[in-house]
């Protein structure tokens, strides 16, 4: 026989649980309600993962509709080519372009200018515009007195209307960069080239401008550079500008590029030999 040892832990004793902690349900002891919940979850999962006849029918109907739309699209393309709808859309675009003049042009426009940079492009707009425009001239005190005669001679030749739909105010300031103000709160448009870009939107039939042609934009940028080029480098910049010259600077028709270049060269005291006299005379005729 072996000796009997004293029990260290008595499992038969009742253990009193502390009352300061929350009780956790025994995961082993499942009630009938828990078993019912588990069965419901299993059924839901089977329903989601399993085949759904209604969803399958809906997907089939969507595929059929898409196929019908593709067939309809091909038929419309065929009909449009037969009826020459492309020409009709071109006519609609041209009619919309003619309406841009009355939509974009505001009632009050202010053009700030330097006496050394006269807006010769205004002559062609005032002469051909369907909208009556009234022009007024204001001279800032900073303008030297010897420049007043030049400004007066220019403004006297401008066409004006007594019953206008657009009021154009010309403000001359010494050493001012050209800027167009459409309202007191709007950001002004700076530079003659950018002003002509806007005017081509307001008067698309008078100043043609193909906004999708990157070469036209490149030539306008050259005009902007030429405006700020020294006398020494002017010939090289002009040669770049007239690189595509035939009848006009670019293409066979007068465009915004010709107007921008003419307005710039017109500011010079003498027309240099490296500028085409035939081209300059044609622009002079249009803008006089």
Secondary structure by P-SEA (a helix, b strand, c coil): cbbbbcccccccccccccccbbbbcccccccaaaaaaaaaaaaaaaaaacccaaaaaaaaaaaaaaaaaaaaaaaaaaaaaaacaaaaaaaaaaaaaaaccccccccbbbbbbbccccccaaaaaaacccbbbbbbbbbcccccccaaaaaaaaaaabbbbccccbbbbbbbbccccbbbbccccccccccaaaaaaaaaaacccccccccccaaaaaaaaaaaaaaaccccaaaaaaaaaacccccccccccccaaaaaaaaaaaacccccccccaaaaaaaaaaac
